[in-house]
Amino acid sequence: MKEISIYTDGACSGNPGPGGWGVILLYKGHRKELSGGEKLTTNNRMEIQAVISALSALTEPCQVKVYSDSAYVVNCFRQGWIRGWLKNGWKNSKNQPVENQDLWKELWRLMGIHQVEYIKVKGHSDNELNNRCDLLAREAIKRLS
């Protein structure tokens, strides 16, 4: 399997409000940048959408390391929230419907194709690739107007 590194970030101008996401895919010295957005969304949705868009860009099953500053995304998998949601019929620990189910379900489907490891990075610090993803996301928001 190809080993791919992916950096992702989501941003929102208002929450909810116009939102964007940015992605950098790295493979053997090659780099691809992607971005997009929605006119009315939330920051959490854009964080998930960034990962979905990155994994969707892969043309074959890969071993993937996803670097994200989103505790929401990283903890879902590193702390096993997704397993509880699946077991409880997409209800959270308070027996309420899980928010953003549509995106989580699509991300879970894509994770069935790829071997994915999530790595938390500190946002808005000295991580050049995370900062670039943030810029891509903010530029995507500007393109919406």
C-alpha positions as CSV (number, residue, x, y, z in Angstrom):
1,M,0.0,0.0,0.0
2,K,1.1,3.5,-0.7
3,E,1.9,5.6,2.4
4,I,0.3,9.0,2.2
5,S,0.5,11.9,4.7
6,I,-2.5,14.2,4.8
7,Y,-2.8,17.6,6.5
8,T,-6.3,19.0,7.0
9,D,-8.0,22.0,8.4
10,G,-11.5,23.6,8.5
11,A,-12.5,27.1,9.2
12,C,-15.7,29.1,9.6
13,S,-16.6,32.8,9.5
14,G,-19.2,32.7,12.2
15,N,-20.3,29.4,13.6
16,P,-22.6,28.7,11.8
17,G,-21.6,30.8,8.8
18,P,-19.6,30.5,5.6
19,G,-17.0,27.8,5.9
20,G,-14.0,26.3,4.2
21,W,-11.6,23.4,4.3
22,G,-8.1,22.9,3.1
23,V,-6.1,19.8,2.5
24,I,-2.5,18.9,1.6
25,L,-1.7,15.4,0.4
26,L,1.9,14.2,0.4
27,Y,3.3,11.2,-1.4
28,K,7.0,10.5,-2.2
29,G,7.9,14.1,-2.7
30,H,4.7,15.0,-4.5
31,R,2.3,17.5,-3.0
32,K,-1.4,18.2,-3.9
33,E,-3.5,21.0,-2.4
34,L,-7.3,20.9,-2.3
35,S,-9.9,23.2,-0.8
36,G,-13.6,24.0,-0.9
37,G,-16.4,25.4,1.2
38,E,-20.1,25.9,1.9
39,K,-22.1,29.1,2.4
40,L,-23.7,28.0,5.6
41,T,-22.0,25.4,7.8
42,T,-20.1,25.0,11.0
43,N,-16.4,24.7,11.8
44,N,-16.8,21.0,12.9
45,R,-18.5,20.1,9.6
46,M,-15.6,21.7,7.7
47,E,-13.0,19.8,9.8
48,I,-14.7,16.5,8.9
49,Q,-15.3,17.5,5.3
50,A,-11.6,18.2,4.9
51,V,-10.7,14.6,5.8
52,I,-13.5,13.2,3.6
53,S,-12.3,15.3,0.7
54,A,-8.7,14.1,1.2
55,L,-9.5,10.4,1.4
56,S,-11.9,10.8,-1.5
57,A,-9.0,12.1,-3.7
58,L,-7.1,8.8,-3.2
59,T,-7.5,6.5,-6.2
60,E,-6.6,3.2,-4.5
61,P,-6.5,1.9,-0.9
62,C,-3.6,3.5,1.0
63,Q,-2.0,3.7,4.4
64,V,-2.8,7.2,5.5
65,K,-1.6,9.4,8.3
66,V,-4.0,12.3,8.9
67,Y,-2.6,15.3,10.7
68,S,-5.4,17.5,12.1
69,D,-5.7,20.3,14.7
70,S,-9.3,19.2,15.3
71,A,-9.7,17.4,18.6
72,Y,-13.3,16.7,17.4
73,V,-12.0,14.6,14.4
74,V,-8.9,13.1,16.1
75,N,-10.7,12.1,19.3
76,C,-13.5,10.5,17.4
77,F,-11.1,7.8,16.3
78,R,-8.3,7.9,18.9
79,Q,-10.7,7.8,21.8
80,G,-13.2,5.4,20.1
81,W,-16.2,7.6,20.0
82,I,-17.1,6.2,16.6
83,R,-17.3,2.7,18.0
84,G,-19.8,3.8,20.7
85,W,-21.9,5.6,18.1
86,L,-22.0,2.6,15.9
87,K,-22.9,0.3,18.8
88,N,-25.6,2.7,20.1
89,G,-27.3,3.4,16.7
90,W,-25.6,6.8,16.2
91,K,-26.6,8.1,19.6
92,N,-24.0,9.8,21.8
93,S,-23.3,9.2,25.5
94,K,-26.3,11.4,26.4
95,N,-28.5,9.2,24.2
96,Q,-28.9,12.1,21.7
97,P,-28.4,11.7,18.0
98,V,-24.8,12.3,17.0
99,E,-24.3,15.6,15.3
100,N,-23.0,15.6,11.7
101,Q,-24.0,12.0,11.2
102,D,-24.0,12.4,7.4
103,L,-20.4,13.3,7.4
104,W,-19.3,10.8,10.0
105,K,-21.0,8.0,8.1
106,E,-19.2,9.0,4.9
107,L,-15.9,9.3,6.6
108,W,-16.4,5.9,8.2
109,R,-17.2,4.4,4.8
110,L,-13.9,5.8,3.4
111,M,-12.0,4.5,6.4
112,G,-13.2,1.0,5.3
113,I,-11.1,1.5,2.2
114,H,-8.0,3.0,3.7
115,Q,-5.9,2.2,6.8
116,V,-6.0,5.6,8.6
117,E,-4.1,6.8,11.6
118,Y,-5.1,10.2,13.1
119,I,-2.4,12.5,14.6
120,K,-3.3,15.7,16.5
121,V,-1.2,18.7,15.7
122,K,-1.3,22.1,17.5
123,G,-3.3,24.6,15.5
124,H,-2.2,28.1,14.6
125,S,1.4,27.4,15.8
126,D,4.6,26.6,14.0
127,N,3.3,23.6,11.9
128,E,3.8,25.0,8.4
129,L,1.5,22.5,6.7
130,N,-1.3,23.0,9.2
131,N,-1.0,26.7,8.7
132,R,-1.1,26.3,4.9
133,C,-4.3,24.2,5.3
134,D,-5.8,27.0,7.4
135,L,-5.0,29.5,4.7
136,L,-6.5,27.3,2.0
137,A,-9.7,27.0,4.1
138,R,-9.9,30.8,4.7
139,E,-9.3,31.4,1.0
140,A,-12.1,29.0,0.2
141,I,-14.4,31.1,2.4
142,K,-13.5,34.3,0.6
143,R,-14.3,32.6,-2.8
144,L,-17.9,32.0,-1.6
145,S,-18.8,35.7,-1.5
